[in-house]
Structures are given as structure tokens and as C-alpha cells.
Amino acid sequence: MTASVQHLLVKMLGDLISPGALEHLLQEAADQRGTTPARMDARTLEDVLKREVFRRLQLSVPAPLAKRRVSEVLAELLRAAQDRLPVNDAALGELEQHSRRFALYFDWPETQRLRGVLGVARQEQRGGQDTAAMVQEGRDLIAQMDRRLQEGLVVQAQDLAELRATFTRVQGLGGREVRRLDALIGQIDQAQTHSTLLPGEVDRARILTYTLRKLLESSVVQGLGTTDSAEGRQAQADVLELEREHVRQALDTAEREFAPLLLVRPDLQEQLAALRGNSEQHPLTAQAVEGWCETLRAVVAEVLSEQRAELAVLEGELSVHPAGADAGVRVSLDTARRLLDGSALASDDLRALGTARNALQASPGSEALGDEAGLNAGRGLLEIERSARDLPGAAAELAPLLAKAQAALTQGQPLDLDALWAVLEGHMGAAAQEREGFDTRAARIVAEYEAMRGLAGETTQRLGRLADTLSAQRHLGPLSAAARTHYAQTLDDAEALLTEAQAEAHTAREVAATFGSDALSGLPGAAEVWTLQGGLLLGGPGDEITVPLTKLITLAGDMGVTELTMHSAGQRWEARQDAGGRWQVSRTRR
């Protein structure tokens, strides 16, 4: 079993079992078979996976899930055997080639660290040093960036679907803003096709859709002339809900923009939670959110200044120690410089450098760690800390244990990382079972939506967009904390819409049973209904018929017509205008 195969096992099973526990398990299994992990052939490794590893996984997850994960590892091992990863010069060239995929995302910390890894690896290679560890870290970073990209594409696809649906409603307004929105949607669509993220364009398109939707809803309120009627009150409520939705999106955007700051400033994270909670009871304004963002920008500037000063101190302290030239230390120094020069926070790399400094300056003792052992122990602590961020509840439980371990490292004392990994593994198993539950719920929603895909109405269309998102989320690999939260929210929203759509379908069938099959022909589902006023679509399905329908109703209003009945091949159209000037248009099958 080569080092690359062992890394593959850690990569594919690392969310269920710690690297240390897996290594110990493989060693015991090899001992029982009279060999070593390095000498295990493919047949022996397969036997170990099916026996010892399978039994070990069942301690944290159900047997079916454990069996599936072992099967996935075996399939990947077979594929890897047919496509061996290159080493040395070829491996570095391969990493540089893969890094070009992420050139657009220069503000990602992983991108900057990968550049640092490649630079140090080339230096090590010219000095005749082994670059296997650097190559492996580079591959890990590529995998992390690919996960981030895939999760981002799922969110962007959902945003694009909502933008398209909204555009159908507001395109009747016409004008420069509508044309700008159309152009932005086209750019995002093209980027999505090429697996590229355009967060700036998505944010601009969202702001435009809010402006246009508010204009549309406000025109409805003005057209009614009063808010005393039921329709007037509903129209006013729609405007207020639109403003609340805009504020929620602004808070989400702020959370993404300032995520690195919120990670190191729990007090600001609490402020964000308070703002979200208050917005439900005392609606915030967009101006208030922007004011809070300005405060965060000022805090970022302060933290950047503090981190630049901290980096200068760490560089000086590490430079006087012989082990300060360690490749990992050099990578962290290079990455921190790049991030801070680009006005991005370098919290993780500074923490790594501080941990390395503490390990190298540890107080001598009878059981003091050596330089290399201290650096490795420090890296192990940071790996546990980073892994805990993606697991619900893990960071909070591990925080005091990690602080105690950091103090021991500073004193040069040996660390029991296995105990920390054991705590983390418990959360890994819980997260894996939660993910299994998410995937099961998503599959049920998608299947039930497919059964009612032909239903008319806006509820079914919205459910369809969420079903598409759930299908994409089911195919993601291990989830980040943000992706896990997004998956849970999508499931909750989709289940609510599914219940609503099923109730509508049930009502439609009752009507058909009472008044005969001709009452709502084309079931399952009710007649499709559009609501229009002043040449604008206020509600109803957004499809290819929307634009000609809007033009037709506008022409009818110009002619003074208030009621229309039309027939086409297999369809009956009815349109009526009420006293407030609002049109209700229905389409049923004949």
C-alpha cells in the first residue's frame, strides 16, 4: 500500500474516522496478517476494508452506510490503480495545471496557500529535497477548492433559477433596468454553463430584481387607490414582505463577505444573530444593514493592521530558530504575506505560525518534544480545529480541549491527539447520519414533485426549482458548514411547498369530483391562472405564453374590453377585469 493509497483512504473515510485511528487500524490488521501496511497488496487491503474497517465504521454509523462507504473506497482504489498519480516533477506540473482552474478566485485563502505550496515545493525540489508532503498538501488544497466551487455552483444555479422566474414577472415594465437585468442573467447563465462563479453579478442582479419587483408591487398598490380593501391590504403586505426578503438577502451577503472576520470575532457573529432575530419582530431597513457593514469594514481594517504587526513579530521569532526554515512554516509565511498584501485576513496561517513558534520555543522538560515532533503535533491540533468547523457542535465541545492541548504544546509536553480525534469522530458519525437523512428526504421530495410536475400553478413551479437544487445537493461530496445549513434550509422550504402543492391538488380533485371531469379538465391540477394589471404580470406561471398574454390583455384594455373568452386547440381561455382594473386569466383543457 503506497502513501498515495493511504491518503486516498484518509480522504474518503476521513469524515467518519480520524487519520490516527485509521492508521492504527491498518497497522493492527497488517500485524495480524504477518505483514506491514506498506507491503499490503490490493487483495489484502480489500480484505482489511471489508472486515476491520467495516466493523470500525459501524461504531459511529449504521451498517448500510458503512457498507456503502467501503464499497465507494474499493471502487475508487480500482480506478486509481488504472490511473496512477504522477510523482515529483510531473506531480508539481499537474498541480500547477489544476491550479489554473481557480485563477479567478485569487481572494480564496486556499488559492494563496496553493501558490505558496507550489513555490516552496519548487525550492525544495531544486535543493534535492523530498517534495511528497508538499505535493500531497497541494492535492488536498485542490480538493478543498473544488468542493468550494461545486457548493458555490449549486447556490448560483438556484439564484439563477429565481432570477429567471422574477424576470418573467417584471420584464413587462421595460426600460434600461430591465435590459440590465436581462444582460446580467445572460452573463450568469453563461458562467454557470462553464462552471464559473460570478458572485458580484449575482448580487447586482438581486438588487435589480428587488428594485423592479418593488416598483411592480407599488404600482399595484397605487392602482388600487386604497389599502382598506382586502386586495389593498394584501398588496401592501406583499410590498412589506418584499422589503423583508431584501434585508434577509443583504444579511446573507454580509455574512459571506465578512465570513473570515466573523470566524475570529464571535462578538460580531452574535451581533449578526441578533440582527436576524430582531428582523423578524422589528423589521430592519436596508440602510441599517449597510450601516452595520460599514462598521465591519472598519473592524476589518483594524484587524488587518493587527495581523500585519503580528506577522512581522512571528517572522522575526521564527527566523532565529534553525527549524524555522521548515517547509510548512515557509508556506504559512508566504501565504500570510500574500493574503495580507491583498487586504485579506490571514487568521489560519498566523495561527499555524504561532503554534509553530510555541512548539519551537517550548519550555525544556524531561519529556519535552523535539522540534519536528512539536511542529507535527501543532499541525495535528490545527487540522482537528479546522475539521471541527464543518461539524455541528464539534467546535464548541473541542474548544476547551484544544486550548488545554495548546498550553501543553507550549510547555513542550507530549499531546494525546487520539483523545481529541475520538471526540471529533463522534461528531463525524452524527454528521454522516444527518447527511444520510438529508439525502433520503431530498430523494422523496424530488420523487413526489416528479409525480405532480404537470400541475399548474406558481406553487408547483417554485417547488420544481427547489427540487432541482435538492438534486444537485444530493450529489455533493462532504459538506462545509455553510453547505450543510443551505441543504437543511432547502429541505425545509421544499417540504413546506410540497405540502402546499399537495393540498392544492387535493382541492382540485374535490372540485372535479363534485362538478364533473369537465370542471377542471387536464387534472391532476387546477386551471392555470394569471393575474395582470396595467400591462404587468402580478402572479401566475412564468412561461413562453407570458409576454403575448400580457400584450393581449393590454390591447383588450385599450379597446375597453372587460371580458374575453377564447378557444384554441384543446384549450379554453377566460379573462375578466374587476372593478379595480385587475385581470384574472385562466387556461383549462377542453
C-alpha positions in Angstrom: 0.0 0.0 0.0 1.6 3.2 -1.2 1.4 6.6 0.6 -1.0 7.8 -2.1 -3.3 4.9 -1.4 -3.2 5.6 2.3 -4.0 9.2 1.6 -6.9 8.1 -0.5 -8.3 6.1 2.4 -8.0 9.1 4.7 -9.6 11.4 2.2 -12.6 9.2 1.6 -13.1 8.0 5.1 -11.8 11.0 7.0 -15.3 12.2 7.8 -16.1 9.0 9.7 -12.8 8.0 11.3 -9.7 10.0 12.3 -6.4 9.6 10.4 -4.7 8.4 13.5 -7.3 5.8 14.3 -7.3 4.6 10.6 -3.5 4.3 10.6 -3.6 2.3 13.9 -6.3 0.1 12.5 -4.3 -0.7 9.3 -1.2 -1.4 11.4 -3.1 -3.9 13.6 -4.6 -5.6 10.6 -1.2 -5.9 8.9 0.3 -7.3 12.1 -2.4 -10.0 12.3 -1.6 -10.9 8.7 2.2 -11.0 9.3 3.0 -8.0 7.1 3.1 -4.2 7.2 0.8 -1.6 5.8 3.4 -0.6 3.2 3.6 -4.3 1.9 -0.1 -5.0 1.8 -1.2 -5.8 -1.8 -4.6 -4.9 -3.3 -6.2 -8.2 -2.3 -5.1 -7.9 1.3 -6.2 -4.3 1.5 -9.6 -5.2 0.1 -10.0 -7.9 2.8 -9.0 -5.3 5.6 -11.5 -2.8 4.3 -14.3 -5.4 4.2 -13.5 -6.7 7.7 -11.7 -4.5 10.1 -12.6 -1.1 8.6 -16.2 -2.1 8.1 -16.5 -3.2 11.7 -14.9 0.0 12.9 -17.2 2.3 10.9 -20.2 0.6 12.4 -19.3 2.1 15.8 -20.3 5.5 14.5 -22.7 4.9 11.6 -25.4 2.3 10.6 -24.2 -0.8 8.8 -25.8 0.1 5.4 -24.0 3.4 5.4 -20.7 1.8 6.5 -21.0 -0.8 3.7 -21.7 1.8 1.1 -18.7 3.9 2.0 -16.4 0.8 1.9 -17.8 0.0 -1.5 -17.1 3.5 -2.7 -13.5 3.3 -1.4 -12.9 -0.1 -3.2 -14.3 1.4 -6.5 -12.0 4.4 -6.2 -9.0 2.2 -5.4 -9.7 0.2 -8.6 -9.9 3.4 -10.6 -6.7 4.8 -9.1 -4.9 1.6 -9.9 -5.7 2.1 -13.5 -4.7 5.8 -13.4 -1.6 6.2 -11.2 -0.9 9.7 -9.9 2.4 11.1 -11.1 5.2 12.0 -8.7 8.0 14.5 -8.4 8.3 16.8 -11.5 5.2 15.5 -13.1 3.2 15.9 -9.9 4.2 19.5 -9.5 3.3 20.2 -13.1 0.0 18.5 -12.6 -0.7 20.7 -9.6 0.2 23.9 -11.4 -2.2 22.9 -14.2 -5.0 22.2 -11.9 -4.4 25.5 -10.0 -5.2 27.4 -13.2 -8.9 26.3 -12.8 -9.1 28.5 -9.7 -7.1 31.5 -11.0 -10.3 33.7 -10.9 -10.7 33.1 -7.2 -7.5 34.8 -6.1 -9.2 36.0 -2.9 -9.7 32.5 -1.6 -7.2 31.6 1.2 -6.8 28.1 -0.4 -5.7 29.7 -3.7 -3.0 31.8 -2.0 -1.8 28.8 0.1 -1.6 26.6 -3.0 0.6 29.3 -4.6 2.8 29.2 -1.5 2.9 25.4 -1.6 4.0 25.3 -5.3 6.7 27.9 -4.7 8.2 26.2 -1.7 7.9 22.7 -3.4 9.9 24.0 -6.4 12.6 25.4 -4.0 12.7 22.0 -2.1 13.0 20.2 -5.4 15.9 22.3 -6.6 17.6 21.6 -3.3 17.2 17.8 -3.8 14.6 17.5 -1.0 11.6 15.2 -1.0 8.5 17.0 -2.1 6.0 14.3 -1.5 4.4 16.1 1.5 4.1 19.3 -0.4 2.5 17.6 -3.4 0.1 15.9 -1.1 -0.9 19.2 0.6 -1.3 20.7 -2.9 -3.7 17.9 -3.9 -5.6 18.4 -0.6 -6.0 22.1 -1.4 -7.2 21.4 -4.9 -9.8 19.1 -3.4 -10.9 21.8 -0.9 -11.2 24.4 -3.7 -13.1 22.0 -5.9 -15.6 21.4 -3.0 -16.0 25.1 -2.5 -16.5 25.6 -6.2 -19.1 22.8 -6.5 -21.0 24.1 -3.5 -20.9 27.6 -4.9 -22.3 26.4 -8.3 -25.3 24.8 -6.6 -26.1 28.1 -4.9 -25.5 30.1 -8.1 -27.8 27.7 -10.1 -30.6 28.3 -7.5 -30.1 32.0 -7.7 -30.2 31.9 -11.5 -33.5 30.0 -11.5 -35.0 32.5 -9.1 -33.7 35.5 -11.2 -35.2 34.0 -14.3 -38.6 33.5 -12.6 -38.6 37.1 -11.3 -37.5 38.4 -14.7 -40.6 36.9 -16.3 -42.8 38.9 -13.9 -41.0 42.3 -14.3 -40.0 42.2 -18.0 -43.3 43.9 -18.9 -42.0 47.1 -17.1 -39.5 47.6 -19.9 -36.7 50.2 -19.6 -33.0 50.3 -19.0 -33.1 48.5 -15.7 -34.9 45.5 -17.2 -32.4 45.4 -20.0 -29.5 45.4 -17.5 -31.2 42.6 -15.6 -31.6 40.6 -18.8 -27.9 41.1 -19.6 -26.8 40.1 -16.1 -28.9 36.9 -16.2 -27.3 36.1 -19.5 -23.8 36.5 -18.1 -24.6 34.4 -15.0 -26.1 31.7 -17.3 -23.0 31.6 -19.4 -20.8 31.4 -16.3 -22.9 28.6 -14.9 -22.5 26.7 -18.1 -18.7 27.0 -17.8 -18.7 26.1 -14.1 -17.6 29.6 -13.1 -18.8 31.7 -10.1 -19.8 35.3 -10.6 -20.9 36.4 -7.1 -20.7 40.1 -8.0 -23.0 39.8 -10.9 -25.4 37.7 -8.9 -25.5 40.4 -6.1 -26.1 43.1 -8.7 -28.9 41.1 -10.4 -30.6 40.6 -7.0 -30.5 44.3 -6.2 -32.1 45.0 -9.6 -34.8 42.4 -9.2 -35.6 43.9 -5.8 -35.9 47.4 -7.3 -38.1 46.2 -10.2 -40.3 44.0 -8.0 -40.8 46.8 -5.6 -41.8 49.1 -8.4 -44.2 46.5 -9.7 -45.8 45.8 -6.3 -46.0 49.5 -5.5 -47.8 50.2 -8.8 -50.4 47.6 -7.8 -51.0 49.5 -4.5 -51.3 52.7 -6.4 -53.6 51.2 -9.0 -56.0 50.0 -6.2 -56.0 53.5 -4.8 -56.7 52.3 -1.3 -55.4 49.8 1.2 -58.8 49.5 3.0 -60.0 46.6 0.8 -58.8 43.0 1.2 -56.9 43.3 -2.1 -55.3 46.6 -1.0 -54.1 45.1 2.3 -52.7 42.1 0.5 -50.8 44.3 -1.9 -49.4 46.3 0.9 -48.4 43.1 2.7 -46.6 41.9 -0.4 -44.5 45.1 -0.5 -43.5 44.7 3.1 -42.6 41.1 2.6 -40.5 42.0 -0.4 -38.6 44.5 1.7 -38.0 41.9 4.5 -36.8 39.4 1.9 -34.4 42.1 0.6 -33.0 42.7 4.1 -32.6 38.9 4.7 -30.6 38.6 1.4 -28.5 41.6 2.4 -27.6 39.9 5.8 -26.7 36.7 3.9 -24.5 38.7 1.6 -22.8 40.4 4.5 -22.2 37.0 6.2 -20.5 35.7 3.1 -18.4 38.9 2.6 -17.2 39.1 6.2 -17.0 35.3 7.0 -13.2 35.5 7.7 -13.8 38.3 10.2 -16.8 36.6 11.9 -14.8 33.5 12.4 -12.3 35.3 14.6 -14.7 37.7 16.2 -17.5 35.8 18.0 -18.9 39.1 19.3 -19.7 40.1 15.7 -21.2 36.7 15.0 -23.5 37.3 17.9 -24.5 40.7 16.5 -25.4 39.1 13.2 -27.6 36.5 15.0 -29.2 39.4 17.0 -29.9 41.3 13.8 -31.5 38.2 12.2 -33.7 37.6 15.3 -34.8 41.3 15.5 -35.6 41.5 11.8 -38.5 39.0 12.4 -40.0 41.1 15.1 -38.8 44.6 14.3 -38.1 44.8 10.5 -34.7 46.2 9.7 -34.1 48.5 6.8 -31.5 48.0 4.0 -29.9 51.2 5.2 -29.4 49.7 8.7 -27.7 46.6 7.3 -25.4 48.8 5.1 -24.5 50.8 8.2 -23.6 47.6 10.1 -21.5 46.5 7.1 -19.6 49.9 7.2 -18.8 49.1 10.8 -17.5 45.7 9.8 -15.3 47.2 7.1 -13.7 49.5 9.8 -13.1 46.5 12.0 -11.5 44.6 9.1 -9.1 47.4 8.6 -8.2 47.3 12.3 -7.7 43.5 12.3 -5.6 43.7 9.2 -3.3 46.2 10.9 -3.0 43.9 13.9 -2.3 40.9 11.8 0.4 42.6 9.8 2.1 43.6 13.0 1.7 40.0 14.3 3.2 38.6 11.1 6.3 40.8 11.5 6.9 39.6 15.0 6.4 35.9 14.1 8.8 36.3 11.2 11.5 37.6 13.5 11.0 35.0 16.1 11.0 32.1 13.7 14.0 33.3 11.7 16.3 32.9 14.7 15.4 29.2 15.1 17.0 26.6 12.9 13.7 24.7 12.4 12.1 28.0 11.4 13.1 27.1 7.8 10.7 24.1 7.9 8.8 23.8 4.6 5.4 24.0 6.3 6.4 27.2 8.2 7.7 28.8 5.0 4.4 28.0 3.2 2.4 29.6 6.0 4.7 32.7 6.0 4.3 33.1 2.2 0.6 32.6 2.3 0.1 35.1 5.2 2.1 37.7 3.3 0.1 37.2 0.1 -3.3 37.4 1.9 -2.4 40.5 4.0 -0.9 42.2 0.9 -4.2 41.7 -0.8 -6.1 43.1 2.3 -7.5 39.7 3.2 -7.3 38.2 6.7 -4.7 35.5 7.3 -6.0 34.2 10.6 -5.4 30.5 9.9 -1.9 30.9 8.7 -1.0 33.2 11.6 -2.4 30.7 14.0 -0.3 28.0 12.3 2.8 30.2 12.6 2.0 31.0 16.3 1.6 27.3 17.0 4.9 26.5 15.3 6.6 29.3 17.3 5.2 28.0 20.6 6.3 24.4 19.8 9.8 25.6 18.9 10.2 27.8 21.9 8.7 25.2 24.3 10.0 25.1 27.8 12.5 22.3 28.2 11.4 19.4 30.4 12.1 15.7 31.0 9.6 14.8 28.3 10.0 17.8 26.0 9.1 17.3 22.4 11.7 17.7 19.7 11.4 20.4 17.1 10.0 18.1 14.4 7.6 16.3 16.8 6.4 19.7 18.2 5.7 21.0 14.7 3.8 17.9 13.7 1.8 18.0 16.9 0.9 21.6 16.3 -0.2 20.8 12.7 -2.3 17.9 14.1 -4.1 20.3 16.5 -4.8 22.8 13.7 -6.2 20.0 11.5 -8.6 19.0 14.2 -9.6 22.6 14.8 -10.3 23.1 11.1 -12.2 19.8 10.7 -14.4 20.7 13.6 -15.7 23.8 11.8 -17.7 21.7 9.4 -19.4 19.6 12.0 -22.4 20.8 14.0 -21.4 21.2 17.7 -17.9 19.9 17.3 -16.1 23.3 17.6 -17.8 24.2 20.9 -17.1 20.9 22.5 -13.5 20.8 21.4 -12.6 24.4 22.2 -11.6 23.9 25.8 -9.8 20.6 24.9 -7.8 22.4 22.1 -6.9 25.3 24.4 -5.6 22.8 27.0 -3.6 21.0 24.3 -2.1 24.3 23.0 -1.0 25.1 26.5 0.7 21.7 26.8 2.4 22.2 23.5 3.8 25.5 24.7 5.3 23.6 27.7 6.8 21.1 25.3 4.7 18.2 26.7 3.6 15.2 24.6 0.0 15.5 23.3 -2.7 12.8 23.2 -4.3 13.7 19.8 -6.2 10.4 19.8 -8.5 11.7 22.5 -9.3 14.8 20.5 -9.9 12.8 17.4 -12.2 10.5 19.3 -14.4 13.4 20.2 -14.3 14.6 16.6 -15.2 11.1 15.3 -18.4 11.2 17.4 -19.5 14.3 15.6 -18.4 12.9 12.3 -20.7 9.9 12.7 -23.6 12.1 13.7 -23.0 14.4 10.7 -22.8 11.4 8.4 -26.1 10.1 9.6 -27.6 13.6 9.4 -26.4 13.8 5.8 -27.9 10.3 5.0 -31.2 11.7 6.4 -30.9 14.8 4.2 -30.4 12.7 1.1 -33.3 10.5 1.9 -35.6 13.5 2.4 -34.4 15.1 -0.8 -35.0 11.9 -2.8 -38.5 11.7 -1.5 -39.3 15.4 -2.4 -37.9 15.0 -5.9 -39.9 11.8 -6.5 -43.1 13.4 -5.2 -42.5 16.5 -7.3 -42.0 14.4 -10.4 -45.4 12.8 -9.8 -47.0 16.2 -9.9 -44.8 18.0 -12.4 -47.8 18.5 -14.7 -49.8 20.5 -12.1 -50.4 24.1 -13.0 -49.7 27.0 -10.6 -46.9 29.0 -9.1 -46.5 26.7 -6.1 -45.6 23.8 -8.3 -43.1 25.9 -10.3 -41.4 27.1 -7.1 -41.3 23.5 -5.8 -39.7 22.4 -9.1 -36.9 25.0 -8.7 -36.2 23.7 -5.2 -36.3 20.1 -6.4 -33.6 20.9 -8.9 -31.5 22.4 -6.1 -32.0 19.3 -4.0 -31.0 17.0 -6.8 -27.7 18.9 -7.1 -27.1 19.0 -3.3 -27.5 15.2 -3.1 -24.6 14.8 -5.5 -22.2 17.0 -3.5 -19.4 15.3 -1.5 -18.7 16.1 2.2 -20.4 19.3 3.1 -19.0 22.5 4.6 -20.9 24.1 7.4 -22.4 26.7 5.0 -23.5 24.0 2.5 -25.0 21.9 5.3 -27.0 24.8 6.5 -28.1 25.6 2.9 -29.1 21.9 2.4 -31.2 21.9 5.6 -33.0 25.2 4.7 -33.7 24.0 1.1 -35.3 20.8 2.5 -37.5 22.8 5.0 -38.6 25.2 2.2 -39.3 22.4 -0.3 -41.3 20.3 2.2 -43.5 23.3 3.0 -44.1 23.9 -0.7 -44.7 20.2 -1.2 -47.4 20.2 1.5 -49.0 23.3 -0.1 -48.9 21.8 -3.6 -50.4 18.5 -2.4 -53.2 20.5 -0.7 -53.9 22.4 -3.9 -54.0 19.1 -5.9 -56.4 17.6 -3.4 -58.7 20.6 -3.6 -58.6 20.4 -7.4 -59.6 16.8 -7.3 -62.5 17.5 -4.9 -63.8 20.2 -7.3 -63.6 17.7 -10.2 -65.4 15.1 -8.2 -68.2 17.5 -7.3 -68.7 19.2 -10.6 -67.6 16.6 -13.0 -64.4 16.0 -15.0 -65.1 18.9 -17.3 -64.9 21.3 -14.4 -61.1 21.1 -14.2 -60.1 19.0 -17.2 -56.5 18.2 -17.5 -56.2 17.1 -13.9 -54.1 16.3 -11.9 -54.1 20.0 -11.2 -56.2 23.1 -11.4 -56.6 25.6 -14.2 -53.6 27.8 -14.8 -54.3 31.3 -13.6 -52.5 34.6 -14.3 -53.1 38.0 -12.7 -52.3 41.2 -14.6 -52.8 44.9 -14.1 -51.6 47.9 -16.1 -49.8 45.6 -18.6 -47.8 44.0 -15.8 -47.8 40.3 -14.6 -48.6 40.2 -10.9 -48.8 36.5 -10.5 -49.1 33.1 -12.3 -46.8 30.7 -14.2 -43.8 32.3 -15.9 -43.5 30.6 -19.3 -43.3 31.3 -23.0 -47.0 32.5 -23.1 -46.5 35.3 -20.6 -45.3 38.0 -23.0 -48.0 37.5 -25.7 -50.6 37.2 -23.0 -49.6 40.5 -21.4 -49.8 42.2 -24.8 -53.2 40.7 -25.5 -54.6 42.0 -22.2 -53.1 45.4 -22.7 -54.8 45.6 -26.1 -58.1 44.5 -24.6 -57.9 47.3 -22.1 -57.1 49.8 -24.8 -60.3 48.7 -26.6 -62.4 49.0 -23.5 -63.0 45.2 -23.3 -63.5 43.8 -19.8 -64.2 40.1 -20.6 -62.8 37.7 -23.0 -63.5 34.0 -23.9 -61.1 32.3 -26.4 -60.6 28.8 -27.7 -57.6 27.1 -29.1 -56.7 23.5 -29.9 -57.7 21.6 -26.8 -57.7 24.7 -24.5 -60.2 27.2 -23.3 -59.2 30.8 -22.2 -61.3 33.1 -20.0 -60.3 36.6 -18.9 -62.2 39.1 -16.7 -61.3 42.5 -15.4 -62.6 43.5 -12.0 -63.7 47.0 -10.8 -60.1 47.8 -9.7 -58.7 47.2 -13.2 -57.1 43.8 -12.3 -57.4 41.0 -14.8 -57.8 37.3 -13.9 -56.9 35.0 -16.8 -57.4 31.2 -16.7 -56.5 28.4 -19.1 -58.1 25.0 -18.9 -58.1 22.0 -21.2 -61.2 21.4 -23.2 
